[in-house]
Amino acid sequence: MSQRITRQSIQTSEAPAAIGPYSQAVKSGDLLFLSGQIPLDPVTGELVSGSVGDETRRVMQNLQAVLEAGGANFDSVVKTTIYLMDMADFTQVNEVYATFFEKNPPARATVQVAGLPKGVRVEIDAIARVTAD
């Protein structure tokens, strides 16, 4: 007997709207797959200015909004990937990131990339575990 795989698109106005043909997140069974977030302010649609730490804080706030829309939170996150334009930013990004995962942080990969959307310095995606509907 085959099982039907459910797939639900998650959208929230509390995070920036997708800037391409993708969902902010997709829930499938008890997993929530969050698309990468960049430091866009969801209200103005503008990039956050300031340090890479300021950018990271906005990215994490955007992830938090999508997690909540999908019925999860940072304690539910099992894996993240951080994409950096410059590994020299690693320490500052890590300091802000750590404030959102104070205990039992998820598995993580961090990679330096050749470019990110809109020329930002950091993008982060995540996978979380949630209770299936």
C-alpha positions in Angstrom: 0.0 0.0 0.0 1.5 3.3 -1.0 1.4 6.4 1.2 0.4 9.7 -0.2 3.0 12.4 0.3 1.5 15.7 1.4 3.1 18.9 0.3 1.8 22.3 1.6 3.2 25.7 0.6 3.8 28.0 3.6 3.5 31.8 3.1 3.5 34.7 5.6 3.5 38.5 5.2 5.8 38.6 8.2 8.7 37.6 6.0 9.7 39.0 2.6 7.7 37.7 -0.3 9.5 35.2 -2.6 11.4 37.0 -5.3 11.1 34.1 -7.7 9.1 31.0 -8.4 9.4 29.4 -5.0 7.7 29.1 -1.7 8.9 30.7 1.6 8.7 27.1 2.9 7.1 23.8 2.1 5.7 21.4 4.7 5.8 17.7 3.9 4.8 15.3 6.6 6.6 16.3 9.7 9.3 18.3 7.9 9.4 22.0 7.1 11.8 23.1 4.4 12.6 26.8 4.5 13.9 28.6 1.5 16.9 30.8 2.0 16.3 34.1 3.5 18.2 37.3 2.8 18.1 40.5 4.8 15.0 42.0 3.2 12.7 44.0 5.5 9.3 42.4 5.0 7.5 45.7 5.5 9.5 47.9 3.1 10.9 45.2 0.8 14.2 47.0 1.1 17.6 45.5 2.0 18.7 46.1 5.6 21.8 48.3 5.7 24.6 48.1 8.2 27.0 45.5 9.3 26.9 41.8 8.3 25.6 41.3 11.9 22.7 43.5 11.1 22.0 41.6 7.9 22.2 38.3 9.8 19.8 39.5 12.5 17.2 40.4 9.8 17.8 37.0 8.1 17.1 35.2 11.4 14.0 37.3 12.0 12.7 36.4 8.6 13.4 32.7 9.2 11.6 32.9 12.6 8.5 34.3 10.9 8.4 31.5 8.3 9.0 28.9 11.0 6.1 30.3 13.0 3.9 30.3 9.9 4.7 26.6 9.4 4.0 25.7 13.0 7.6 25.5 14.2 10.3 27.6 16.0 14.0 27.6 16.3 13.9 24.7 18.8 12.4 22.7 15.9 15.2 23.3 13.5 17.4 20.3 12.7 19.6 21.7 9.9 20.7 25.0 8.5 23.0 26.2 5.7 24.7 29.5 5.9 25.9 31.0 2.6 28.5 33.8 2.9 30.0 36.0 0.3 33.2 36.3 2.4 34.3 33.8 5.1 35.9 36.8 6.9 32.3 37.5 8.0 32.0 34.1 9.7 32.7 35.3 13.3 30.2 38.2 13.2 27.5 36.0 11.5 28.1 33.2 14.0 27.8 35.6 17.0 24.3 36.8 15.9 23.2 33.3 14.8 24.1 31.8 18.2 21.7 34.2 19.9 18.8 32.4 18.1 20.1 28.9 19.0 21.1 29.2 22.7 20.7 25.5 23.4 20.8 22.4 21.3 21.8 24.1 18.1 21.0 22.3 14.8 23.4 20.7 12.4 24.9 23.2 10.1 27.0 23.8 7.0 28.6 27.2 6.2 29.9 27.8 2.7 31.4 30.8 0.8 29.7 31.5 -2.5 30.5 33.5 -5.6 27.3 35.6 -5.3 23.9 35.9 -3.5 20.6 37.5 -4.6 20.6 41.3 -4.6 24.3 41.4 -3.6 23.7 40.6 0.0 26.5 39.2 2.2 24.5 36.4 3.9 21.7 33.9 3.2 20.4 31.2 5.5 18.0 28.3 4.8 16.7 25.7 7.3 14.9 22.4 7.8 12.7 21.9 10.8 10.7 19.1 12.3 7.0 19.8 13.0 3.9 17.9 14.0 2.1 16.7 10.8 -1.4 17.9 10.3 
